[in-house]
Amino acid sequence: MNTPVTLLTSALITLSLTGPVYASNEQNSTETGTLKHDEIVTILETHAENPPSSFNDFLQQVGGESDNTALQSAINGYLEGEALEGDDFTNLYRLLGIYTRLNYGDDVVDLLGEMVAVPTAKSGDTPQYENPGITQFGELVKAKAEEFGLEFRNVDDRIFVVELPGSTEEAFGILTHGDTVPAADTWTLDDGTELNPLEMTLKDGRLYGRGTEDDKASIAAALYAMKTIRENDVPLQRTIRLMIETTEETGGEGFAYYQQSNELPEYNIVLDSGYPAVIAENGFGTIDTYFPRVEGSGEGPEIIEVTGGLASNQIPETSVATIQADDPEALSTTLRAEGEAYVEANGGDFQVTSEVEGDLVQLTVSGKSAHSSKPDSGLNPVPRLAGLLAESDVPFRENHYTAAMDYLNDNYGLDYHGEKLGVAYQHDFMGPLLVSPTFLELTDDQLHIAVNVRAPVGERSPEELASAISDHISAYADEQGVEMEVEVGIRDWMLRDPQGAWLQTLLNIFGDTTGLPADPVSSAGSTTAKLLPNAINFGPSMPGEPYTGHTSEEFKKVDNLMLDIQMFTEMFARIGNQPQLD
């Protein structure tokens, strides 16, 4: 899921979170008596070489080292069994987060490696609840939960639930997902290093592997945060309910199944987007067009295959057209020259190559992979290949591929804001409409083209926007005399009021821990937060850094994973104990 973000600069009018900002013991980072970034770094450096064996030992060590009276007050109060309030409350659980990071950082990395090695992408038409990789992943989570003294429940391989009970019946939900998008067999980095995406590799402070950023690192960090709270007998009022989805990348059927027989917590936090806290998400949609498979007509070379991404929400690194020709050498020379001219005319920031294999020419456009919610961070080769072929002077035989290339070039081109569709618009907070052609699949009967849509709040409803797009494409088909079918579906967007004590807690944790600005943000990504009551995202993507989920070089920075461990632990303890959440 994720994730370009936009800082909140204007008032929001769609209210889903109501109630005043709770300020008695959970305030934003204007507090003066709480641990801030520089002091946190000092504590981490002091204890890095010899992590304490228990939280109480850690508190005693920190209390003896620090001349911060506010910190000593929190430590003394906790060790003496007092009820903590205000800065003492915040400082105590901030120290708990630091302790978890020091004590279990290496273990979280090891667990992430185990998780990456389990393939959890959907395979063909097999439902995820019958996917052996999903079953294996559930067994891994179960084993860790039981080892950590946590409660585990497998909801028919749709949702894996891990709970740490509190002292009351109230629970707050933590949602993330263990499934991933597919990955090629090998990834090649810019320096030529080849990696197996199902084998986590540490290189230059980065943990490479499919699912490292989206979302297996969040699961590993959350499990160890819960372990710390349980094994140190830290009091907890609300139950922490970690829900691990198995179909988030392919439609969310698992979550819908879970909802049928399980009551959701009133407040929920999703670990599948970005920091500081995501309160708005674009509506996720797909424009599906289908061209009947036809025999080529006319004289000339014939396009017999075109590849796109492995999933509709994934912009690929390359797109390849395979063309059959009587004189492949001559065709390759022509296409190479046309490719050079096309690249120069369209930014010069991608590559076109042409190679001959027997009577086939392989025309490859190489761009830069990206998550479909952030097309500006990549270079989409699919519309670039379509444009090159559609505008070529080569008289290709007409078939389903030539119709599809014309369709992509005429209706999308290299614009990803819907200008050619006539539906472009922008929201002041959530940003512009995003439209990205990504996926091609040929079956016995038809060629399927999928275009990913990320829609912010607009004057039209999602249904009205989908209808406008469908009408435009249908009119195009009539004008061009092209046989094709179109289906457009766009789910609702999410825009929530940035209020509530629990949101202020998250902003305070992020701001004080990182020293970075802590304002609510919007994401073009789409997560299950839309389906949960009072749900917002907290991590794991850091602001101002490239998001690599769904790409051919997905990685999680080790430093950022350590921050996740620290902030998740503090968040679990504070949300689990603060008097009110609204």
C-alpha positions in Angstrom: 0.0 0.0 0.0 1.5 3.3 0.3 2.3 6.1 -0.4 3.1 9.7 -1.4 2.3 12.0 1.4 1.1 15.6 1.7 1.3 17.7 4.8 -2.0 18.9 6.2 -2.3 22.6 5.4 -6.1 23.2 5.4 -9.1 22.4 7.4 -10.8 19.1 6.7 -14.5 18.9 6.2 -15.2 15.2 6.2 -15.4 14.1 9.9 -14.9 10.5 10.9 -13.0 11.0 14.1 -14.9 13.1 16.6 -14.3 14.6 20.0 -11.9 17.0 21.5 -8.1 16.6 21.6 -7.3 14.8 24.9 -4.7 16.8 26.6 -4.5 15.7 30.2 -1.7 13.2 29.8 -1.3 12.9 26.0 -0.1 16.1 24.4 1.8 16.8 21.2 5.5 17.5 21.2 5.2 20.9 22.8 5.8 19.1 26.1 9.0 20.1 27.9 9.4 17.3 30.4 9.4 14.4 28.0 12.3 12.6 26.4 13.2 14.1 23.0 15.3 12.9 20.1 18.8 14.0 21.3 18.4 12.5 24.8 16.9 9.3 23.3 20.0 9.0 21.1 22.3 9.4 24.1 20.5 6.6 26.0 20.7 4.4 22.9 24.5 5.0 22.5 25.2 4.5 26.2 23.5 1.1 26.3 24.2 -0.2 22.7 27.0 -2.5 23.7 25.5 -4.0 26.8 21.7 -4.2 26.5 20.0 -4.7 29.9 18.4 -8.1 30.7 15.1 -6.7 31.9 13.1 -3.5 31.7 13.4 -2.9 35.5 17.1 -3.2 35.3 17.2 -0.8 32.4 15.1 1.7 34.4 17.5 1.5 37.3 20.5 2.0 35.1 19.0 5.0 33.3 17.8 6.5 36.5 21.3 6.3 37.9 22.9 7.8 34.8 20.5 10.7 34.2 20.2 14.1 35.9 16.8 14.6 34.3 14.5 15.0 37.2 11.4 14.4 35.1 12.9 11.1 33.9 13.8 10.0 37.4 10.3 10.9 38.6 8.8 8.5 36.0 11.2 5.7 36.8 10.8 6.0 40.6 7.0 6.1 40.3 6.8 3.0 38.1 9.2 1.0 40.2 7.2 1.9 43.3 3.9 0.8 41.7 2.4 4.3 41.4 -0.2 5.3 38.8 1.6 7.5 36.3 0.2 10.6 34.7 1.3 13.4 32.4 5.0 13.5 31.5 5.7 10.5 33.8 3.3 8.4 31.8 4.9 9.4 28.5 8.5 9.0 29.7 8.0 5.6 31.2 6.6 4.1 27.9 9.1 5.9 25.8 11.8 4.2 27.8 10.0 0.9 27.2 10.3 1.5 23.5 14.0 2.3 23.8 14.5 -0.9 25.8 12.8 -3.1 23.2 14.9 -1.6 20.4 18.1 -2.3 22.4 17.2 -5.7 23.5 15.4 -7.2 20.5 16.6 -5.2 17.4 18.8 -8.1 16.1 16.0 -10.6 16.8 13.5 -8.6 14.8 15.9 -8.6 11.8 16.3 -12.3 12.1 12.5 -12.9 12.2 12.0 -10.6 9.2 14.5 -12.8 7.3 12.4 -15.8 8.1 9.2 -14.1 7.0 10.7 -12.9 3.7 11.8 -16.5 2.9 8.1 -17.6 2.9 6.4 -16.8 -0.5 3.1 -15.2 0.3 2.2 -13.6 -3.1 -1.0 -14.9 -4.8 -0.3 -17.6 -7.4 -2.7 -17.8 -10.3 -6.3 -18.4 -9.5 -5.7 -20.3 -6.3 -7.3 -18.4 -3.4 -5.0 -17.2 -0.7 -6.5 -19.4 2.0 -5.4 -22.4 -0.1 -1.9 -21.0 -0.8 0.8 -23.2 0.9 2.9 -20.1 1.5 0.1 -18.4 3.5 -0.3 -21.5 5.6 3.4 -21.6 6.2 3.4 -18.0 7.1 0.6 -18.5 9.6 2.5 -21.4 11.2 5.5 -19.1 11.6 3.4 -16.4 13.3 1.8 -19.0 15.5 5.1 -20.4 16.6 6.4 -16.9 17.6 3.2 -15.9 19.3 3.2 -19.1 21.5 7.0 -18.6 22.2 6.3 -15.1 23.3 3.3 -16.1 25.5 0.8 -14.4 23.3 -2.6 -15.7 22.2 -2.9 -16.9 18.6 -6.0 -17.6 16.4 -6.1 -18.6 12.8 -9.2 -17.4 11.1 -9.2 -19.9 8.2 -6.0 -18.6 6.8 -7.7 -15.3 6.0 -6.6 -13.4 9.2 -4.0 -14.4 11.7 -4.9 -12.9 15.1 -2.3 -12.4 17.9 -3.5 -10.9 21.2 -2.0 -9.6 24.3 -4.8 -9.3 26.8 -5.4 -6.3 28.9 -7.2 -5.9 32.3 -10.5 -4.8 30.7 -12.7 -6.1 27.9 -11.8 -3.2 25.6 -9.4 -3.8 22.8 -7.7 -1.7 20.2 -6.9 -3.1 16.8 -3.5 -3.2 15.0 -3.9 -4.2 11.4 -1.2 -5.1 8.8 -0.8 -7.8 6.1 1.5 -10.7 5.4 0.8 -11.2 1.7 3.0 -9.5 -0.9 2.9 -8.7 -4.6 4.8 -11.0 -6.8 8.5 -10.7 -7.5 10.7 -11.7 -10.4 13.1 -14.5 -9.8 16.1 -12.2 -9.6 16.5 -8.5 -8.8 19.5 -6.6 -10.2 20.5 -3.5 -8.4 22.1 -0.4 -10.1 25.6 -1.6 -9.2 25.0 -5.0 -10.9 24.4 -6.9 -7.7 21.9 -9.8 -8.2 19.5 -10.7 -5.4 17.0 -13.4 -4.6 13.9 -11.5 -3.5 12.9 -14.4 -1.2 16.2 -14.3 0.6 16.7 -11.2 2.7 20.0 -9.5 1.9 21.7 -6.8 4.0 23.6 -4.3 1.9 24.6 -0.8 2.7 22.3 -0.6 5.7 19.3 -1.9 3.7 17.4 -5.2 4.1 16.5 -6.2 0.6 13.7 -8.7 -0.1 10.0 -8.9 -1.1 7.9 -7.8 1.8 10.6 -6.1 3.8 8.8 -2.7 3.6 5.4 -3.9 2.7 4.6 -5.3 5.3 6.5 -8.1 7.0 8.8 -5.8 8.9 5.8 -4.3 10.6 4.7 -7.7 11.7 8.1 -8.7 13.1 8.4 -5.4 15.0 4.9 -5.6 16.4 5.3 -9.1 17.7 8.5 -8.2 19.6 6.8 -5.0 21.0 4.0 -7.3 22.4 6.6 -9.7 23.7 8.4 -6.9 25.7 5.1 -5.8 27.3 4.1 -9.3 28.3 7.4 -10.6 29.6 8.1 -7.5 31.7 4.6 -7.6 33.2 3.9 -4.0 32.1 0.3 -3.2 33.1 -2.1 -3.0 30.1 -5.7 -1.9 30.3 -6.8 -2.5 26.7 -6.1 -5.7 24.8 -3.7 -5.3 21.9 -5.2 -7.3 19.0 -2.8 -7.7 16.1 -4.7 -8.7 12.9 -2.6 -9.9 10.0 -4.4 -9.9 6.7 -3.6 -12.4 3.9 -5.3 -10.8 0.9 -4.6 -7.1 1.2 -2.7 -7.0 -2.1 -5.4 -8.8 -4.1 -8.7 -7.2 -3.0 -9.1 -7.8 0.8 -11.4 -10.8 0.7 -9.8 -12.1 3.8 -10.7 -9.1 5.8 -14.3 -9.2 4.5 -14.5 -12.8 5.6 -13.2 -11.9 9.0 -15.7 -9.1 9.5 -18.6 -11.5 8.9 -18.2 -13.2 12.3 -15.8 -11.0 14.3 -16.5 -7.6 16.0 -13.9 -5.0 15.2 -12.4 -2.8 17.9 -13.7 0.7 18.2 -10.3 2.2 17.5 -7.7 0.8 15.1 -4.2 1.6 13.9 -2.9 0.3 10.6 0.8 -0.4 10.0 0.8 -0.2 6.2 1.4 3.3 5.1 3.5 6.1 6.5 4.5 8.3 9.3 3.8 10.6 11.1 0.1 9.5 10.8 -2.0 9.1 7.7 -5.5 10.3 8.1 -6.5 10.4 4.4 -6.2 7.9 1.6 -7.2 7.9 -2.1 -9.9 5.7 -3.4 -8.3 2.6 -5.1 -9.7 1.6 -8.5 -9.0 -0.2 -11.7 -9.9 0.5 -15.3 -10.1 -3.0 -16.9 -10.4 -3.2 -20.7 -10.7 -6.4 -22.7 -9.8 -6.8 -26.4 -11.0 -10.0 -28.2 -8.1 -12.1 -29.4 -8.0 -11.9 -33.2 -5.7 -13.2 -36.0 -3.4 -10.6 -37.5 -4.5 -8.9 -40.7 -2.5 -7.1 -43.3 1.1 -7.3 -44.3 4.1 -6.7 -42.1 5.6 -7.8 -38.8 3.2 -9.0 -36.0 3.3 -8.2 -32.3 2.7 -11.5 -30.6 3.4 -10.6 -27.0 3.6 -7.6 -24.7 4.5 -7.8 -21.0 3.6 -5.4 -18.2 3.7 -5.6 -14.4 3.1 -8.7 -12.4 0.2 -7.0 -10.6 -2.1 -4.1 -11.3 -0.7 -2.1 -8.3 2.9 -2.5 -9.4 4.7 -0.4 -12.0 7.3 -2.7 -13.6 10.9 -2.0 -14.4 10.6 -3.2 -18.0 8.0 -3.8 -20.7 8.8 -6.0 -23.6 7.2 -6.5 -27.0 7.9 -9.6 -29.0 7.5 -9.1 -32.7 7.6 -11.7 -35.5 9.1 -10.6 -38.8 10.3 -11.9 -42.1 13.4 -9.6 -41.8 14.0 -9.3 -38.1 17.4 -7.6 -38.5 16.0 -4.8 -40.6 13.0 -4.4 -38.2 15.3 -4.3 -35.2 17.4 -1.6 -36.8 14.3 0.5 -37.5 12.9 0.1 -34.1 16.2 0.9 -32.4 16.4 4.1 -34.4 12.7 5.0 -33.6 13.3 4.2 -30.0 16.3 6.6 -29.7 14.2 9.3 -31.2 11.2 8.5 -29.0 13.4 8.6 -25.8 14.9 11.9 -26.8 11.5 13.4 -27.5 10.0 12.2 -24.2 12.5 13.2 -21.5 15.5 11.1 -22.3 15.3 9.3 -18.9 14.5 5.8 -20.0 16.0 3.3 -22.4 14.9 1.4 -25.5 16.8 -1.7 -26.8 16.1 -4.1 -29.6 17.5 -7.7 -30.0 17.0 -10.4 -32.5 16.3 -14.1 -31.7 15.6 -16.1 -34.8 12.7 -14.6 -36.6 11.7 -12.6 -33.4 12.5 -9.1 -32.4 12.5 -8.3 -28.6 11.8 -4.6 -28.1 12.4 -3.6 -24.5 11.6 -0.3 -22.7 13.4 0.0 -19.4 12.1 2.5 -16.9 12.0 2.4 -13.1 9.7 0.3 -11.0 7.5 1.9 -8.4 4.3 1.4 -6.4 1.4 2.4 -8.5 0.3 4.9 -5.8 3.5 6.9 -6.5 4.0 6.9 -10.3 6.1 10.0 -10.1 8.8 8.1 -8.2 9.3 5.7 -11.1 9.3 5.7 -14.9 6.4 3.5 -16.2 7.6 1.5 -19.2 4.2 0.2 -20.2 2.8 3.5 -21.7 6.2 4.3 -23.1 6.3 1.0 -25.0 2.7 1.5 -26.1 3.6 5.0 -27.4 6.6 3.8 -29.3 4.7 1.1 -31.0 1.5 3.2 -31.7 3.6 6.0 -33.2 6.0 3.8 -35.2 6.1 4.0 -39.0 6.4 0.2 -39.1 3.2 -1.3 -40.7 2.4 -3.9 -38.0 -0.3 -6.4 -38.8 -3.5 -5.4 -37.0 -4.5 -7.5 -34.0 -5.5 -7.2 -30.4 -2.0 -5.9 -29.4 -2.1 -3.1 -32.0 -5.6 -2.1 -30.8 -4.4 -2.1 -27.2 -1.2 -0.1 -27.9 -3.3 2.6 -29.7 -5.8 2.6 -26.8 -3.0 3.1 -24.2 -1.3 5.8 -26.2 -4.5 7.7 -27.1 -6.1 7.6 -23.6 -3.2 7.8 -21.2 0.1 8.5 -22.9 2.9 9.5 -20.5 0.5 11.6 -18.4 -0.6 9.9 -15.1 -3.3 12.4 -14.0 -6.1 11.5 -16.3 -5.8 14.5 -18.6 -6.4 12.5 -21.8 -9.4 10.8 -20.1 -10.8 14.2 -19.4 -11.2 13.6 -15.7 -8.1 15.2 -14.1 -8.6 17.1 -10.8 -6.7 17.8 -7.6 -7.6 18.0 -3.9 -5.9 20.6 -1.8 -4.8 18.1 0.9 -4.9 14.8 -0.9 -3.2 15.8 -4.1 -4.1 14.9 -7.8 -5.9 12.0 -9.4 -3.3 9.3 -10.4 -3.9 6.9 -13.3 -1.2 4.3 -14.3 -1.4 1.6 -17.0 0.4 -1.4 -15.4 -0.8 -4.9 -16.3 -1.3 -6.9 -19.5 -2.5 -10.5 -19.7 -3.4 -12.6 -22.7 -5.7 -15.6 -22.4 -7.2 -17.9 -25.0 -10.0 -15.5 -25.7 -8.9 -11.9 -24.9 -6.2 -9.4 -24.0 -6.8 -7.8 -20.6 -5.3 -4.4 -19.9 -5.5 -3.0 -16.3 -5.0 0.6 -15.4 -4.5 1.5 -11.7 -6.5 4.5 -10.3 -5.9 6.4 -7.1 -8.7 9.0 -6.6 -8.7 11.7 -4.0 -11.8 13.4 -2.7 -13.4 15.3 -5.6 -16.7 17.0 -6.7 -17.7 13.7 -8.2 -18.4 10.6 -6.1 -16.2 7.5 -6.9 -19.2 6.0 -8.7 -19.6 9.2 -10.8 -15.9 9.3 -11.6 -15.9 5.7 -12.7 -18.9 6.3 -14.9 -17.2 9.3 -16.5 -14.2 7.2 -17.3 -16.3 4.4 -18.7 -18.2 6.8 -20.9 -15.1 8.3 -22.3 -13.5 5.0 -23.2 -16.8 3.7 -24.7 -17.0 6.8 -26.9 -13.4 6.3 -27.9 -14.1 2.7 -28.9 -17.1 3.8 -31.0 -15.1 6.6 -32.7 -12.2 4.2 -33.6 -14.4 1.3 -34.5 -12.5 -0.9 -32.0 -14.2 -3.9 -30.4 -13.5 -3.8 -26.6 -15.2 -4.0 -23.3 -14.5 -1.7 -20.3 -15.2 -2.2 -16.6 -14.3 0.6 -14.1 -14.5 0.3 -10.4 -13.3 2.8 -7.8 -13.7 2.3 -4.1 -14.4 5.2 -1.7 -11.7 7.4 -0.4 -10.9 8.2 3.2 -10.6 11.6 4.8 -10.7 11.9 8.5 -10.7 14.8 11.0 -7.3 15.2 12.6 -8.6 15.1 16.2 -8.6 12.6 19.0 -6.3 11.8 21.9 -5.0 8.6 20.2 -4.0 10.5 17.1 -2.2 13.2 19.2 -0.4 10.3 21.0 0.9 9.0 17.6 2.1 12.5 16.5 3.8 13.0 19.8 5.6 9.7 19.6 6.9 10.3 16.1 7.8 14.0 16.6 9.7 13.4 19.9 11.4 10.2 18.8 12.6 11.4 15.4 12.9 15.2 15.9 11.0 15.6 12.6 7.7 17.6 12.0 4.7 15.7 13.3 1.6 16.7 11.3 -1.1 14.5 9.8 -0.5 13.5 6.2 -2.4 12.1 3.2 -1.5 9.1 1.1 -2.3 8.1 -2.4 -1.9 4.5 -1.2 -5.0 2.5 -0.2 -5.1 0.3 2.8 -7.6 -1.6 4.9 -7.9 1.5 7.2 -10.9 2.5 5.1 -12.8 -0.5 6.3 -12.1 -0.1 10.0 -13.9 2.2 12.5 -11.7 5.1 13.7 -8.6 3.8 11.8 -5.5 5.7 10.8 -2.1 4.6 9.6 1.1 4.8 11.7 4.1 3.9 9.6 6.1 2.2 8.4 7.3 4.5 5.6 9.4 7.4 6.7 8.6 10.9 5.2 11.0 12.3 2.6 12.4 8.9 1.7 11.6 6.8 -1.4 9.0 4.1 -0.9 10.2 0.8 -2.3 7.3 -1.5 -1.7 6.2 -3.3 -4.9 9.4 -2.4 -6.7 12.2 -4.6 -8.0 14.5 -3.3 -5.3 12.3 -3.4 -2.2 14.2 -2.8 1.0 13.8 -1.7 4.6 16.5 0.5 6.1 17.9 -1.1 9.3 17.8 2.3 11.0 14.1 2.7 10.2 13.2 -0.8 11.4 14.8 0.0 14.7 12.6 3.1 14.9 9.6 1.0 14.1 10.4 -1.3 17.0 10.8 1.6 19.4 7.8 3.6 18.3 5.4 0.6 18.0 6.3 -0.5 21.6 5.7 3.0 23.0 2.5 3.3 21.0 1.1 -0.1 22.2 1.8 0.8 25.8 0.4 4.3 25.7 -2.7 3.6 23.6 -3.2 0.5 25.8 -3.2 2.6 29.0 -4.3 6.2 28.3 -7.6 7.0 30.0 -9.5 8.0 26.8 -8.9 7.7 23.0 -11.4 10.2 21.6 
